[in-house]
Amino acid sequence: MVKKLIFPILILFSCAVVAQTKKTRKMLSEIKEQWTLDDSGNVTYQKILELPKLQKDIIYLRALNYFSYDFENEPLSLTEDKELGMLLAKGFFERVHSTGVFLDYTHIHCLHLIRIDVKDEKARILLTLSSYEIESGDIGEDDLPVVTSSKVNQEFPINPSGRNKTMMGKAFYKSHMRAISLLDKISNAMENGNTSPSLENSDW
């Protein structure tokens, strides 16, 4: 009786995996030309902003203040160099993808680096997806989860031979979407300030 029950469950699970793989292919095809590799083989996004009439110090301060206003993207570390007009932040996209089978679970987090360079009337944002932290455990156990780390460029789809193509493909897609959203938020902060243009440009 147990064998009769297990067999249909395995078939259903196999079908679900195939369906997810097709879905993952579709997700990745949607962002196919939206990301590039830098000279070191890392996924890096670049955004250059034209900011007419804004001085370097104002742009720098807006970029720095962004990390105080946006608690969702609060950096793990932040290096400041006002003289050079450069900020370097290490960030963490929590649970970009989660999956589980029965009592087992896996949460994937993505570490990233942000570099912001500013000068009069111009700014550049570089965002690099550096590594995944993969947290695995059993909700029925009291033991702490096992956490492993791997570079983004060693996993699928950056590495076509990477394992767990469905899981890592979805993790990459969601990391990509979080990166695009973060770039937009930082850009908006430097263009308009962290509250609103009418407030930040008014006398009080």
For each residue, the residues with C-beta under 8 A, 3 or more apart:
1: 4 5
2: 5 6
3: 6 7
4: 1 7 8
5: 1 2 8 9
6: 2 3 9 10
7: 3 4 10 11
8: 4 5 11 12
9: 5 6 12 13
10: 6 7 13 14
11: 7 8 14 15
12: 8 9 15 16
13: 9 10 16 17 101
14: 10 11 17 18
15: 11 12 18 19
16: 12 13 19 20
17: 13 14 20 21 166
18: 14 15 21 22
19: 15 16 22 23
20: 16 17 23 24 166 170
21: 17 18 24 25 165 166
22: 18 19 25 26
23: 19 20 26 27
24: 20 21 27 28 165 166 169 170 173
25: 21 22 28 29 169
26: 22 23 29 30
27: 23 24 30 31 169 170 173
28: 24 25 31 32 157 169 172 173
29: 25 26 32
30: 26 27 173
31: 27 28 34 35 173 176 177
32: 28 29
33:
34: 31 176 180
35: 31 43 45 176
36: 43 44 45
37: 41 42 43 44 153 158
38: 41 42 43 44 128
39:
40:
41: 37 38 153 158
42: 37 38 128 129 130 151 152 153
43: 35 36 37 38 128 129 152 153 158 176
44: 36 37 38 126 127 128 129
45: 35 36 125 126 127 128 179 180 183
46: 124 125 126
47: 124 125 183 187
48: 122 123 124 125
49: 122 123 124 125 187 190 191
50: 121 122
51: 54 59 121 122 123 190 191
52: 121
53: 121
54: 51 58 59 120 121
55: 58 59 120 121
56: 59 60 85 118 119 120
57: 60 61 82
58: 54 55 61 62
59: 51 54 55 56 62 63 85 118 119 122 123 190
60: 56 57 63 64 82 85 87 118
61: 57 58 64 65
62: 58 59 65 66 189 190 193 194
63: 59 60 66 87 116 118 123 186 189 190
64: 60 61 67 68 80 87
65: 61 62 68 69 189 194
66: 62 63 69 70 185 186 189 190 194
67: 64 70 73 74 75 78 89
68: 64 65 194
69: 65 66 189 194
70: 66 67 73 74 185 189
71: 74
72:
73: 67 70 91 182 185
74: 67 70 71
75: 67 78 89 90 91 114
76: 90 91 92
77: 89 90
78: 67 75 87 88 89 90
79: 87 88 89
80: 64 86 87
81: 84 85 86 87
82: 57 60 85
83:
84: 81 117
85: 56 59 60 81 82 117 118 119
86: 80 81 115 116 117 118
87: 60 63 64 78 79 80 81 114 115 116
88: 78 79 113 114 115 116
89: 67 75 77 78 79 113 114 115 116
90: 75 76 77 78 111 112 113 114
91: 73 75 76 111 112 113 114 182
92: 76 109 110 111 112
93: 96 109 110 111 112 175 178 179
94: 109
95: 98 107 108 109
96: 93 108 109 110 171 174 175 178
97: 107 108 167 170 171 174
98: 95 105 106 107 108
99: 105 106 167
100: 103 104 105 106
101: 13 104
102:
103: 100 138 139 140
104: 100 101 136 137 138
105: 98 99 100 136 137 138 139
106: 98 99 100 134 135 136 167
107: 95 97 98 134 135 136 145
108: 95 96 97 98 132 133 134 135 167 168 171
109: 92 93 94 95 96 132 133 134 135
110: 92 93 96 129 131 132 133 152 171 175 178
111: 90 91 92 93 129 130 131 132 133
112: 90 91 92 93 127 128 129 130 175 179
113: 88 89 90 91 126 127 128 130
114: 75 87 88 89 90 91 125 126 127 128 182 186
115: 86 87 88 89 125 126 127 128
116: 63 86 87 88 89 123 124 125 126 186
117: 84 85 86 123 124 126
118: 56 59 60 63 85 86 122 123 124 190
119: 56 59 85 122 123
120: 54 55 56
121: 50 51 52 53 54 55
122: 48 49 50 51 59 118 119
123: 48 49 51 59 63 116 117 118 119 190
124: 46 47 48 49 116 117 118
125: 45 46 47 48 49 114 115 116 183 186 187
126: 44 45 46 113 114 115 116 117
127: 44 45 112 113 114 115 179 182 183
128: 38 42 43 44 45 112 113 114 115
129: 42 43 44 110 111 112 152 172 175 176 179
130: 42 111 112 113 151 152
131: 110 111 149 150 151 152
132: 108 109 110 111 149 150 151 152 155 168 171
133: 108 109 110 111 147 148 149
134: 106 107 108 109 147 148 149 150
135: 106 107 108 109 145 146 147
136: 104 105 106 107 145 146 147 148
137: 104 105 141 143 144 145 146
138: 103 104 105 141 143
139: 103 105
140: 103
141: 137 138
142:
143: 137 138
144: 137
145: 107 135 136 137
146: 135 136 137
147: 133 134 135 136
148: 133 134 136
149: 131 132 133 134
150: 131 132 134 154 155
151: 42 130 131 132 154 155
152: 42 43 110 129 130 131 132 155 158 172 175
153: 37 41 42 43 158 159
154: 150 151 158 159 162
155: 132 150 151 152 158 159 162 164 168 171 172
156: 159 160 161 162 163 164 165 168 169 172
157: 28 160 162 165 168 169 172
158: 37 41 43 152 153 154 155 162 172
159: 153 154 155 156 162
160: 156 157
161: 156
162: 154 155 156 157 158 159 165 168
163: 156 168
164: 155 156 167 168
165: 21 24 156 157 162 168 169
166: 17 20 21 24 169 170
167: 97 99 106 108 164 170 171
168: 108 132 155 156 157 162 163 164 165 171 172
169: 24 25 27 28 156 157 165 166 172 173
170: 20 24 27 97 166 167 173 174
171: 96 97 108 110 132 155 167 168 174 175
172: 28 129 152 155 156 157 158 168 169 175 176
173: 24 27 28 30 31 169 170 176 177
174: 96 97 170 171 177 178
175: 93 96 110 112 129 152 171 172 178 179
176: 31 34 35 43 129 172 173 179 180
177: 31 173 174 180 181
178: 93 96 110 174 175 181 182
179: 45 93 112 127 129 175 176 182 183
180: 34 45 176 177 183 184
181: 177 178 184 185
182: 73 91 114 127 178 179 185 186
183: 45 47 125 127 179 180 186 187
184: 180 181 187 188
185: 66 70 73 181 182 188 189
186: 63 66 114 116 125 182 183 189 190
187: 47 49 125 183 184 190 191
188: 184 185 191 192
189: 62 63 65 66 69 70 185 186 192 193 194
190: 49 51 59 62 63 66 118 123 186 187
191: 49 51 187 188
192: 188 189 196 197 200
193: 62 189 196 197 199 200 201
194: 62 65 66 68 69 189 200
195: 199 200
196: 192 193 199 200
197: 192 193 200 201
198: 201 202
199: 193 195 196 202
200: 192 193 194 195 196 197
201: 193 197 198
202: 198 199
203:
204:
